[in-house]
């Protein structure tokens, strides 16, 4: 459930929702069908989006495969995880789900594997761009802030993120 809605429900414990709280609940409820439709479009286009990103990165950064075990399969898996987690965060309207479930963990794993933030920024920018090209505009508009978040978090060196 949306973190904001959870907080609102806790704050309203023992009383009725205020008119502003009811408005927030209605707005969220009205947005759910659009969010689910966008998630379905992402699911339908996932394979093409991910394959295109991996192919683009193979061409742009062939050196990435040097001295790595199954680099393109692992990249595909990581892209898939971020895309799916972004889609879940979209449906729940909760960016924190994306951060907490995958982005911070993946940034740490990448740093431990000596994958540069610049490479990650390039990969997840390509993911965003492929989503823009392959999804209906209405679906992309809902997903875009989460994809931008992935570019931002994964493209930032871990030590900078800790000091910020």
N, C-alpha and C positions, 0 to 999 in steps of 0.2 A: 504494500500500500504506500502511497505517496507520503513522504515524511511530513510534509506540511499538513496534510489531512490528519495524520496520526497525532501530531502536536495539537492541532485544533480540537480533536476528539478528547484528548487528555485534559486540555484546558476547560472544556465544556462539561466535564464529568460532574454530575449532580445538578445540572441545569439544562435548559433548552438552548439550542444554538441561536445565536443572535442573527439578525437579518443579514449582516455582512458574512457571517459564517455560512449561512444557508446559500447565499449567492455564490460563494467559493465552491461549495459542494455541487450546486447546479452546474456551474461552469465546467467543473471537472467531469461530471456525469455526461454532459452534452459533448465533451471532447472525446470520450472513450470510443465511440464508433469510428471516428476519424483516425484515432491512434491505432486501433485494431486494423483498420483498412491499410494504413501505412505499413504496419508490421507484416501483413500478408503480402504486400508488394515487395518488401525487402526479402522475405522468405522465397518468393517466386523467382527473384532475380539474383539470389545469393551466389549461385555457382558461377554465373557469367561475370558478376562483379569481381569476385575473388580471383577467378582465373585471369581476368584482364589485368588486375593489379599485379599479380605475380609475374605475368608475362612482361608487363611494363618494367618492373624492377629487374628482371633478368637481363633485359636489354640495356637499361640505364646503369646497372651496377653488377656486371658479371663477376667482378672480383669478390663480391659478397660470398660466393660459393666456395672460395678458396679456404681450405683448412676448417671447414665446418661440416658436420654430419647432417645430411638431409636438410640443407638450408631452405630450399624452396618449399618443401613439405611443411617444415616448421613455421615458415612465414605464413603459408596458407592457413595453418591451424590458428596462429595468433590473430591474423586478420579476421578469421571466422569468429573467434571468441569475442573480439572487440565489436564486430558488427552485430552479433547476436545479443551481447550485453547492452549495446547501445539501443537495440530494438526493445529489449525488456525495459530499459530505463525510459524509453519513449512511451511505452504503453502505461507505465506506472507514473509518468510525469515526474521522475525523480532522478536528477543527475547524480546524486550521491551514490545510487546503486552502481552506476558505471565506475565511478572513482573507487569505491570500496571493494567491489567484486573483482575488478580486473585491471584498471589502469595503473594503480600504484604498484600492485604486484608485478605486472608485466614490465614496468619501467625498471624495477629492481632486478628482475631476471635478465633483462636485456643488458643492464650495466654489468652484472656478474659474468655475462657471456661476451663482453666486449663489443656489444652492438651499440654504435654511436647514436646519440640523440638525433643527429642530423639525418642518419639513415632512417630512423623511425619517423621523423617529421616528414621525410620524403614518401615513405610507405603509406602513412595514414593520410597524407594530403592526396595521394593517388587514390586511396580508398574513398575519400570524400568526393573526389572528382568523378570517379566511376559511378558512384551512387547518384550524383547529379545527372550524369549522362544516361543512366539506365532506369532510373525510377521516375514515376510521374512527379510532376512539380509539387503537387500537394503533399506527397509522401516525403519527398526530399526536404521540403520546407520544415516539416516536423522533426526529421532526423538530423538535419544539418547542425544544430547547436551541439548535439552530442558528438558528432563526428569532429567538429571543431575542438571540443573538449579533449578528445583523444589526441588530436594533433598537438594541442597545447601541452598536455601532461606528458605524453610520450616523447615529445620533442624537446623537453627540458631536461638538462642533466640532473641526475638524482641529487647530487650535493647542493645544487641551487635550490631545488624544491624543498630540501630539508631546512635550509637557511632562510627561506622566504616566509 
